[in-house]
Amino acid sequence: MGVSDTEAVTTGEGEGVGWEAVEELPPSAKLVAKVLEYEDTLTQSQLAEETLLPPRTVRYALSRLEDAGVVESRFSFSDARKRLYTLKL
């Protein structure tokens, strides 16, 4: 009659993918995720400034994080050419 440990973990409301999804990603993706954890929402260029990574590396890290389901992107209202990235953990 009890709930198994696996069911208890997967049915938690409001809980998305955890940091476990980031563990297997490249170091650049981990750094971008950590910066987003502290800074909340940033553009790609702001992430490049904060992490001191090249823009191309930040782009790759963001795509890996989006594939893992831990980063959410949306268009900026102030400049529709830019996207804002937010950590979903």
C-alpha positions as a Markdown table, in Angstrom:
| # | Residue | x | y | z |
|---|---|---|---|---|
| 1 | Met | 0.0 | 0.0 | 0.0 |
| 2 | Gly | 3.0 | 2.3 | 0.4 |
| 3 | Val | 4.5 | 4.5 | -2.2 |
| 4 | Ser | 7.8 | 3.3 | -3.6 |
| 5 | Asp | 10.9 | 5.5 | -3.3 |
| 6 | Thr | 11.0 | 6.0 | -7.1 |
| 7 | Glu | 7.3 | 7.1 | -7.2 |
| 8 | Ala | 7.8 | 9.5 | -4.3 |
| 9 | Val | 10.7 | 11.2 | -6.1 |
| 10 | Thr | 9.0 | 11.4 | -9.6 |
| 11 | Thr | 5.6 | 12.6 | -8.3 |
| 12 | Gly | 6.8 | 15.6 | -6.2 |
| 13 | Glu | 4.9 | 18.6 | -7.3 |
| 14 | Gly | 6.8 | 21.6 | -8.5 |
| 15 | Glu | 10.0 | 19.6 | -8.8 |
| 16 | Gly | 11.5 | 19.6 | -12.2 |
| 17 | Val | 14.8 | 18.1 | -13.3 |
| 18 | Gly | 17.5 | 18.4 | -10.6 |
| 19 | Trp | 21.2 | 19.1 | -10.6 |
| 20 | Glu | 21.7 | 15.4 | -11.5 |
| 21 | Ala | 20.8 | 16.3 | -15.1 |
| 22 | Val | 23.8 | 18.8 | -15.1 |
| 23 | Glu | 26.4 | 16.4 | -13.6 |
| 24 | Glu | 27.1 | 14.7 | -17.0 |
| 25 | Leu | 27.3 | 17.9 | -19.0 |
| 26 | Pro | 30.6 | 19.7 | -19.9 |
| 27 | Pro | 32.2 | 22.1 | -17.5 |
| 28 | Ser | 31.1 | 25.1 | -19.5 |
| 29 | Ala | 27.5 | 24.0 | -19.1 |
| 30 | Lys | 27.9 | 23.6 | -15.4 |
| 31 | Leu | 29.4 | 27.1 | -15.1 |
| 32 | Val | 26.6 | 28.6 | -17.1 |
| 33 | Ala | 24.1 | 26.8 | -14.9 |
| 34 | Lys | 25.8 | 28.1 | -11.7 |
| 35 | Val | 25.9 | 31.7 | -13.0 |
| 36 | Leu | 22.2 | 31.5 | -13.9 |
| 37 | Glu | 21.5 | 30.1 | -10.4 |
| 38 | Tyr | 23.0 | 33.2 | -8.8 |
| 39 | Glu | 22.0 | 35.8 | -11.4 |
| 40 | Asp | 18.5 | 34.5 | -12.2 |
| 41 | Thr | 17.9 | 35.6 | -15.8 |
| 42 | Leu | 20.5 | 36.7 | -18.3 |
| 43 | Thr | 21.0 | 37.1 | -22.1 |
| 44 | Gln | 23.7 | 35.1 | -23.9 |
| 45 | Ser | 26.0 | 38.1 | -24.1 |
| 46 | Gln | 25.6 | 38.7 | -20.4 |
| 47 | Leu | 26.4 | 35.1 | -19.7 |
| 48 | Ala | 29.6 | 35.4 | -21.8 |
| 49 | Glu | 30.6 | 38.4 | -19.8 |
| 50 | Glu | 29.9 | 36.8 | -16.4 |
| 51 | Thr | 31.5 | 33.4 | -17.2 |
| 52 | Leu | 34.4 | 34.9 | -19.3 |
| 53 | Leu | 33.7 | 32.1 | -21.8 |
| 54 | Pro | 33.6 | 32.8 | -25.6 |
| 55 | Pro | 30.1 | 33.4 | -27.0 |
| 56 | Arg | 30.3 | 30.2 | -29.1 |
| 57 | Thr | 31.0 | 28.1 | -25.9 |
| 58 | Val | 28.1 | 29.8 | -24.1 |
| 59 | Arg | 25.8 | 29.0 | -27.0 |
| 60 | Tyr | 26.9 | 25.4 | -26.9 |
| 61 | Ala | 26.5 | 25.2 | -23.1 |
| 62 | Leu | 23.0 | 26.7 | -23.4 |
| 63 | Ser | 21.9 | 24.2 | -26.0 |
| 64 | Arg | 23.1 | 21.3 | -23.9 |
| 65 | Leu | 21.3 | 22.8 | -20.8 |
| 66 | Glu | 18.1 | 23.2 | -22.9 |
| 67 | Asp | 18.4 | 19.6 | -24.2 |
| 68 | Ala | 18.7 | 18.5 | -20.6 |
| 69 | Gly | 15.6 | 20.5 | -19.6 |
| 70 | Val | 17.2 | 22.6 | -17.0 |
| 71 | Val | 17.3 | 26.0 | -18.8 |
| 72 | Glu | 14.3 | 27.9 | -20.2 |
| 73 | Ser | 14.6 | 30.6 | -22.8 |
| 74 | Arg | 12.2 | 33.3 | -23.9 |
| 75 | Phe | 12.3 | 36.4 | -26.0 |
| 76 | Ser | 13.3 | 39.7 | -24.4 |
| 77 | Phe | 10.5 | 42.3 | -24.3 |
| 78 | Ser | 12.9 | 45.1 | -24.5 |
| 79 | Asp | 14.8 | 43.7 | -27.5 |
| 80 | Ala | 13.1 | 40.9 | -29.5 |
| 81 | Arg | 16.4 | 39.9 | -31.1 |
| 82 | Lys | 17.7 | 38.7 | -27.7 |
| 83 | Arg | 16.7 | 35.7 | -25.7 |
| 84 | Leu | 16.6 | 35.6 | -21.9 |
| 85 | Tyr | 17.8 | 32.4 | -20.2 |
| 86 | Thr | 16.5 | 31.2 | -16.8 |
| 87 | Leu | 17.5 | 28.1 | -14.7 |
| 88 | Lys | 14.6 | 25.8 | -14.0 |
| 89 | Leu | 16.1 | 23.9 | -11.1 |
